[in-house]
Structures are given as structure tokens and as C-alpha cells.
């Protein structure tokens, strides 16, 4: 009696192959492959750098990338789902579900699909096999991709990049990076991103040289400082720089095996898209961050990600989903202190939670609930964190919008004036933009004396004159 043959399985779907099948794939998979044996076409570099493709890649959702690929104008007409599905060894129905469903998380499939379609590695949010282990995050908004080690001119001064940065006396680079992060987190609330972005970006540019030469001393801190630089750039409305630094932080998080840092940077990117009115990408980024490593995220990380997800749902008008997530946010925040938390999440406190809740209520048109939440946040700042001036001004601008939404124009204008006066000592283009939005909302009411007084103060503040 002969030895039974070992069973063989399809390389694509893992179905057991028939005994007389000498191929690597089952009949069903071979049928989908035969839709176009030639496979995907060779594409010019410009194909991947159109707004359509960049927006899809920015969502970190492969289904949206596949849809943008199929419908790209370069093809002349949209490629049929059956055709692209055949290249990827899946059925048309499977591709349809991927394009319309949640962002796929299986790394092996993401790698396979990106390699089949020849998506440039520099534009992906994950690492392909064979990529160098030193972090090389890409700037998705420029072409060609920008390496982390190619310091942009805006962040450097002539001649300073011949060497790295010196650590603080008696400290390693790791300790110096940690010390600097705490310093900038403290100064952020008092000064704002307009003042702080440039000095930190220059430090990070030079620290990149140290980390490239010795990743064992300060790699994680380098990633955390990239996240801080990204946040300061976002606060200064420098969106291209913000995306670049936050992408760097995500890549370092992967490299240093710190999913919390990657998720936190994704949360900032989601907030950035919310501010820019790109709510679809904002939602996808927050969902991707929460789905990536949920068991490894600390309570404050989950709290922060939850607020970003709630903000995106609020902007999209998904009332019930937003309110449900806000309940989860409070549940996650109640667990704070049960696990060690990284210092870069120290801003996530009851002030932040109340303020984000208020922002969601305001977006949903729930003026009374928004007023209560924002008043709570402002009172907590006054009593416990008076140094957080930028947040105080920001929350006052939102509270003014609440009063306006409720029809209390006099109170709205007075609150807006308070924000303008307090805002004289900070530099935050982001918060100034919020006050500008309030000023625009008052335009139909310009005949009311209180509105005229506010608009004159706003004009003076915008011109850099004292109010």
C-alpha cells in the first residue's frame, strides 16, 4: 500500500486542492485570475500623486485606495471590479465589500495587494518586506516622497546640519528628548504653535542625525517629539508640515514597537482632517487607529481616540453614533490610572474630555449641552490650569458660538470679546481661525451694537493691534 499524499491547499484561499490539480491555486481562484492574465499595467509616478489618489491614501483604508485606483482618470474609464479582483485573487463580491466596508487590517493582505498593484512603498502607511529598518516616513502631499532624513529648508538654517544635536548636560539623547517633550507640552498651552513650532522643528531636524547614527539612544523620544512638532504645526495651520511630522511619529511608533504612539499620531491626523472639513478621512483615520492594537492602548489613548472619532461623527451628522462614542469615552477615561501612561498623553484630562464633548454637542446643534460642557471645561481651567491660555481662548470661542446658536447675541459677543482680549498673549492660527468663523457668523447681525463692537475689536486683533 502506498503512502497517502499530503494534502495541498490553494495559495490564495486555502481551499484543499483536488488530487489531480497540479497548480498552486484552486479552480475558482484560477478562474478569477484568467479575467486578465497580464495583470495590472505599469503606471507613471504622477498616477499616485493626483489629489484623488493622495486623498485615498491619506485615509489608511485600502478599500478606498482600491476604489480610487479603479476609477482613476488615467484608465480612460473605470476598471471593472471583476478585473481588479482577478489581479488580487479575490472575487468581485469580495472586492466590493472591501471597498465599502471597514478598513482591512490584515497586514499580509495589505502587503500582497500593494505589491500586486505596484503602489510605491513611500506612500504606504505600513512597511513592505525588505524595507530598511531605520525610519523613513513619507510626506504624502509632495512628489517625490520626502525622507525623514531630508530636512526641509523651512526647518533648518544654513550650516547647522553638519552634525546632530548635543544632549543636555549629564543626559543621554533619550533623557534629553524626554525633558524637551515635557518642556514644550508645558509651553504649548501658554504660547501656542505659532511661537513654538519653528524652534522644535529645528531641534527635531538635528536630532534625526543622532537617531540615524544610534537608534538605540532616543528613537522613541524622537518619535514623540515629531508628534509634538506635528501638533504645533497643526496649531499654526501649517498643514503640510503637520502631516509630515505626524507621519514620522507613526513610522517611529511602528519601528519602536509602540502602537500607542502610532495611534496617538493618527488621532492628531484625524483631528487635522476634521479641522479641514475632510470628515470622511477623519473618520477613517480614527477608526484605523482604534482597530490597530486595541488591547495595547492605554485608557488615555482610547479616550483621545474616542474623542477624535466622536468629532468626525458629529461633523458628519451621525448623532446617535457620536453620542454612543462619547459614553465610551467617559468609560475609558474612568479607567485612567489603572495602567502607566506616556507623558505625551498628559493633556488628556477632565478638561480635555469636557471640551471635546462640548465641541461634539456644538457640531450637533445641541446648544444647551454644549454650553454646559464648555462652561465646565473653562471653570476647570480657571481653577486648576490657568496656564492653559490657548485652550481657554479656544473654549471661549466655542462658547460664544453656543450663545449665538441659542439666540443670545449679547452674551455671545461679550464672550467673543473676552476671547479676543485673552488671546492677545498667545499665537495660534488655529484658534484665530475659530474666532474668525465666529466673526463671519455675526455678519447677518451687523446692525446690532454689540455685534459692531465685537467686529471692530476683531479687526484690531487681526491687524495685530491691542484690543
C-alpha positions in Angstrom: 0.0 0.0 0.0 1.4 3.4 -1.0 1.9 6.3 1.4 -1.1 8.7 1.3 -0.2 12.0 -0.4 0.0 15.1 1.8 -3.0 17.4 1.2 -2.2 20.6 -0.7 -4.1 23.9 -0.3 -4.8 26.9 -2.6 -2.1 29.6 -2.1 -4.9 32.2 -2.2 -8.0 30.9 -0.4 -6.5 27.9 1.4 -9.1 25.5 0.0 -7.9 21.9 -0.2 -6.8 21.2 -3.8 -8.1 18.3 -5.8 -5.6 15.4 -6.1 -5.3 15.8 -9.9 -4.7 19.6 -9.6 -1.0 20.3 -10.0 -1.4 24.1 -9.9 -0.9 26.3 -6.9 -4.5 27.6 -7.0 -7.9 26.1 -6.9 -10.2 26.2 -10.0 -12.2 29.1 -8.6 -9.2 31.3 -8.0 -7.7 30.4 -11.4 -11.0 31.5 -13.0 -10.8 35.0 -11.4 -7.1 35.2 -12.4 -8.0 34.5 -16.0 -10.0 37.7 -16.2 -6.8 39.4 -17.2 -3.6 37.2 -17.2 -1.5 40.2 -18.0 -2.1 41.8 -14.6 -2.0 45.5 -13.6 -0.5 47.9 -16.1 2.7 49.9 -15.5 1.8 53.3 -14.3 3.6 56.6 -14.3 4.7 58.2 -11.0 2.2 61.0 -11.4 -0.6 58.5 -11.2 -0.1 58.1 -7.5 0.2 61.8 -6.8 -3.1 63.1 -8.0 -5.4 64.6 -5.4 -7.7 61.6 -5.8 -5.1 59.0 -5.0 -3.5 61.1 -2.2 -6.8 61.6 -0.5 -7.5 57.9 -0.7 -4.0 57.0 0.7 -4.4 59.6 3.5 -7.4 57.6 4.8 -5.2 54.5 5.5 -8.2 52.5 4.1 -7.1 50.0 1.4 -10.6 49.7 0.2 -10.7 53.4 -0.6 -7.3 53.1 -2.3 -8.5 50.3 -4.5 -11.6 52.3 -5.5 -9.5 55.4 -6.3 -7.2 53.1 -8.3 -10.0 51.6 -10.3 -11.7 54.9 -11.1 -8.6 56.9 -11.8 -8.9 59.1 -14.9 -5.6 57.7 -16.2 -7.5 54.5 -17.2 -9.9 56.4 -19.5 -12.9 54.7 -17.9 -13.3 52.9 -14.6 -11.8 49.5 -14.4 -14.4 46.8 -13.7 -14.4 45.3 -10.2 -14.1 41.8 -11.7 -10.9 42.8 -13.5 -9.1 44.2 -10.5 -10.4 41.4 -8.3 -8.9 38.9 -10.6 -5.5 40.6 -10.3 -5.8 40.4 -6.5 -7.0 36.8 -6.4 -10.4 37.6 -5.0 -14.0 37.6 -6.3 -15.9 40.7 -7.4 -18.1 40.5 -4.4 -15.1 40.4 -2.0 -13.6 43.5 -3.6 -16.9 45.3 -3.4 -17.1 44.5 0.4 -13.5 45.7 0.9 -14.2 49.0 -1.0 -17.4 49.7 1.0 -16.6 48.2 4.4 -14.3 48.8 7.3 -10.6 49.4 6.7 -8.9 46.0 6.2 -6.3 45.3 9.0 -4.7 42.0 7.9 -1.1 43.2 7.2 -0.3 40.2 4.9 -3.2 41.1 2.6 -2.3 44.8 2.6 1.2 43.9 1.6 0.0 41.5 -1.1 -2.4 44.0 -2.7 0.0 46.8 -2.6 2.7 44.7 -4.3 0.4 43.4 -7.0 -0.7 47.0 -7.9 2.8 48.3 -7.5 1.8 51.1 -5.0 5.0 53.0 -4.2 6.3 51.9 -0.7 6.9 55.5 0.3 3.2 56.3 0.1 2.0 53.4 2.2 1.2 53.5 5.9 2.9 50.2 6.6 6.3 48.7 5.9 6.9 46.3 3.0 9.2 43.3 3.4 12.8 44.3 2.7 12.4 48.0 3.6 15.2 49.3 5.7 14.6 49.3 9.4 15.7 52.9 10.0 12.5 55.0 9.9 11.9 56.7 6.6 8.4 58.2 6.8 7.0 59.8 3.6 5.4 63.1 3.1 2.2 62.2 1.3 1.5 65.6 0.0 4.6 66.1 -2.2 6.2 64.2 -5.0 8.6 62.6 -4.9 8.4 61.2 -1.3 10.4 63.1 1.3 12.6 61.0 3.6 12.8 61.8 7.2 16.5 62.5 6.8 15.9 65.1 4.1 15.5 68.1 6.3 13.2 70.7 4.7 14.6 74.2 4.3 11.9 75.8 6.5 13.1 73.7 9.4 16.8 74.3 9.1 19.3 77.1 8.9 22.3 77.1 6.7 25.3 75.2 8.0 23.7 73.8 11.2 23.1 70.2 9.9 26.7 69.2 9.6 26.2 67.2 12.9 23.4 66.2 15.2 22.2 68.0 18.3 24.0 67.9 21.7 22.2 66.3 24.6 21.6 68.3 27.7 24.5 68.2 30.2 24.5 65.0 32.1 21.8 63.5 30.0 21.6 60.9 27.2 19.7 61.8 24.0 16.8 59.7 25.3 16.7 61.7 28.5 17.1 65.0 26.6 14.3 64.2 24.3 12.0 63.3 27.2 13.0 66.6 29.0 12.3 68.6 25.9 8.9 67.0 25.3 7.8 67.9 28.8 9.0 71.5 28.3 7.2 72.0 25.1 4.0 70.4 26.4 4.0 72.9 29.2 4.8 75.9 27.0 2.2 74.9 24.4 -0.8 76.0 26.4 0.8 79.3 27.3 2.3 80.3 23.9 0.7 78.3 21.1 2.1 76.7 18.0 2.9 80.0 16.1 5.7 80.6 18.5 6.9 77.1 19.3 6.8 75.2 16.0 10.0 76.6 14.4 12.4 76.0 17.4 11.2 72.5 18.0 11.2 71.6 14.3 14.9 72.7 14.1 15.7 70.6 17.1 14.0 67.6 15.6 15.8 68.1 12.3 19.2 67.8 14.0 18.1 65.0 16.4 17.3 63.0 13.3 21.0 62.8 12.6 21.7 61.4 16.1 18.9 58.8 15.8 20.0 57.7 12.4 23.5 57.1 13.8 22.4 55.5 17.0 18.7 54.4 17.1 19.2 52.8 20.5 19.5 56.2 22.2 16.4 58.2 21.7 14.4 56.7 18.9 11.1 56.6 20.7 11.6 60.1 22.1 12.4 61.3 18.6 9.0 59.9 17.5 7.3 61.7 20.4 9.0 65.0 19.5 7.9 64.5 15.9 4.3 64.2 17.1 4.8 67.3 19.2 6.2 69.2 16.2 3.2 67.9 14.2 0.7 69.2 16.7 2.5 72.6 16.9 2.4 72.8 13.1 -1.3 72.0 13.1 -1.9 74.7 15.7 -0.1 77.1 13.4 -2.2 76.0 10.5 0.9 74.6 8.7 -0.9 71.5 7.5 1.7 70.1 5.2 4.4 70.2 7.9 1.9 68.8 10.4 1.2 65.8 8.2 4.9 65.1 7.6 5.8 65.2 11.3 2.8 63.1 12.3 3.6 60.5 9.6 7.2 60.4 11.1 5.7 59.7 14.5 3.6 56.9 13.2 6.6 55.3 11.5 8.7 55.6 14.6 5.9 54.0 16.6 6.0 51.0 14.3 9.8 50.9 14.4 10.0 51.2 18.2 7.1 48.7 18.7 5.0 51.4 20.4 1.5 51.1 19.0 0.3 53.8 21.4 2.5 56.4 19.7 1.3 55.4 16.2 -2.3 55.5 17.4 -1.9 58.9 19.1 -0.3 60.4 15.9 -3.2 59.0 13.9 -5.6 60.7 16.3 -3.9 64.0 15.6 -4.2 63.4 11.9 -7.9 62.6 12.3 -8.3 65.9 14.2 -6.4 67.7 11.4 -8.8 66.4 8.8 -11.8 67.4 11.0 -10.5 71.0 11.1 -10.0 71.0 7.4 -13.6 69.8 6.8 -12.5 66.4 5.4 -14.7 64.3 7.6 -14.5 61.1 5.6 -10.7 60.8 6.0 -11.1 62.0 9.6 -13.4 59.1 10.4 -11.3 56.5 8.6 -8.1 57.6 10.4 -9.7 57.4 13.8 -11.3 54.0 13.0 -7.9 52.7 11.8 -6.1 53.9 14.9 -8.7 52.3 17.2 -8.7 49.0 15.3 -4.9 48.6 15.0 -4.0 47.4 18.5 -7.0 47.9 20.8 -5.6 45.7 23.6 -2.3 47.5 23.8 -3.8 51.0 24.0 -3.9 52.7 27.5 -7.1 54.2 28.9 -6.0 57.7 28.0 -5.0 56.6 24.4 -8.5 55.1 24.0 -10.1 58.3 25.4 -8.2 60.5 23.0 -9.0 58.3 20.0 -12.6 58.2 21.1 -12.9 61.9 21.1 -11.5 62.1 17.6 -13.9 59.5 16.4 -16.8 61.3 18.0 -15.8 64.6 16.5 -15.8 63.1 13.0 -19.2 61.5 13.5 -20.5 64.8 14.8 -19.3 66.6 11.7 -20.9 64.0 9.5 -24.2 64.5 11.4 -24.2 60.9 12.8 -25.9 62.0 16.1 -26.6 58.6 17.6 -23.1 57.2 16.9 -21.4 60.3 18.2 -23.4 60.2 21.5 -22.7 56.5 21.8 -19.0 57.0 21.4 -19.0 59.9 23.9 -20.4 57.4 26.5 -17.5 55.1 25.7 -15.1 58.0 26.1 -16.2 58.5 29.6 -15.9 54.8 30.4 -12.4 54.7 29.1 -11.4 57.9 30.9 -12.8 56.4 34.2 -10.1 53.7 33.8 -7.2 56.3 33.8 -4.6 55.4 36.4 -5.0 51.7 36.1 -2.0 51.5 33.7 1.1 53.6 33.2 0.5 56.4 30.7 3.1 58.0 28.4 3.7 61.7 29.1 2.6 62.8 25.7 -1.0 61.9 26.7 -0.8 64.1 29.8 -3.1 66.7 28.1 -5.9 64.1 28.2 -7.7 65.1 31.4 -11.2 66.0 32.5 -10.8 69.5 31.0 -10.0 67.9 27.6 -12.8 65.4 27.8 -15.4 68.1 28.7 -14.2 70.4 26.0 -14.3 67.7 23.3 -17.7 66.7 24.5 -18.8 70.4 24.1 -17.3 70.5 20.6 -19.4 67.5 19.6 -22.6 68.9 21.1 -22.0 72.2 19.3 -21.5 70.5 16.0 -24.7 68.5 16.5 -26.6 71.8 17.3 -27.2 70.8 21.0 -26.6 74.3 22.3 -27.5 73.8 25.9 -25.5 70.6 26.3 -22.5 72.3 24.6 -22.8 75.3 26.9 -22.7 73.1 30.0 -19.8 71.1 28.9 -17.7 74.1 27.7 -18.5 76.0 30.9 -17.3 73.1 32.9 -14.0 73.0 30.9 -13.5 76.7 31.3 -14.1 76.7 35.0 -11.7 73.8 35.5 -9.0 75.8 33.6 -9.6 78.9 35.8 -9.2 76.9 39.0 -6.7 74.2 38.1 -4.8 75.1 35.0 -4.6 78.9 34.4 -1.5 78.5 32.3 -3.6 76.8 29.5 -4.4 80.2 28.0 -4.7 78.9 24.4 -7.3 76.3 25.4 -9.1 79.0 27.5 -9.4 81.2 24.4 -10.4 78.3 22.2 -13.2 77.2 24.5 -14.5 80.7 24.9 -14.8 81.0 21.1 -16.8 77.8 21.1 -19.0 79.0 24.0 -19.6 82.2 22.1 -21.0 80.1 19.2 -23.2 78.3 21.7 -24.8 81.5 22.8 -25.2 82.6 19.2 -26.9 79.3 18.3 -29.2 79.8 21.3 -30.1 83.4 20.1 -28.3 85.2 22.9 -26.4 87.7 20.7 -25.3 90.0 23.6 -23.8 87.2 25.6 -22.2 85.7 22.5 -20.5 89.0 21.7 -19.3 89.5 25.2 -17.8 86.0 25.4 -16.2 86.6 22.0 -14.7 89.9 23.3 -13.3 88.0 26.3 -11.7 85.5 24.0 -10.1 88.3 21.9 -8.7 90.1 24.9 -7.2 86.9 26.4 -5.9 85.8 23.1 -3.6 88.7 22.8 -0.9 86.8 24.6 -0.9 83.6 22.6 0.0 82.7 19.0 -2.4 80.1 17.5 -3.5 80.5 13.9 -5.9 77.6 14.6 -7.7 79.4 17.4 -7.6 82.7 15.5 -9.4 80.9 12.7 -12.1 79.8 15.1 -12.6 83.4 16.2 -12.7 84.3 12.5 -15.5 81.8 12.0 -17.5 83.4 14.8 -16.9 86.9 13.3 -18.3 85.6 10.0 -21.3 84.1 11.7 -22.2 87.5 13.1 -22.3 89.2 9.7 -26.1 89.0 9.2 -26.5 90.7 12.6 -24.0 93.6 11.9 -26.7 96.2 12.8 -26.8 95.1 16.4 -24.5 97.4 18.5 -22.9 94.5 20.4 -22.0 92.9 17.1 -20.5 96.1 15.7 -18.3 96.4 18.9 -17.0 92.8 18.5 -16.3 93.2 14.8 -14.3 96.3 15.5 -12.2 94.5 18.2 -11.7 91.6 15.8 -10.5 93.9 13.1 -7.9 95.4 15.5 -6.8 91.9 16.7 -6.4 90.7 13.2 -4.3 93.7 12.4 -2.1 92.9 15.4 -3.2 96.0 17.4 -4.2 95.8 21.1 -7.8 95.3 21.9 
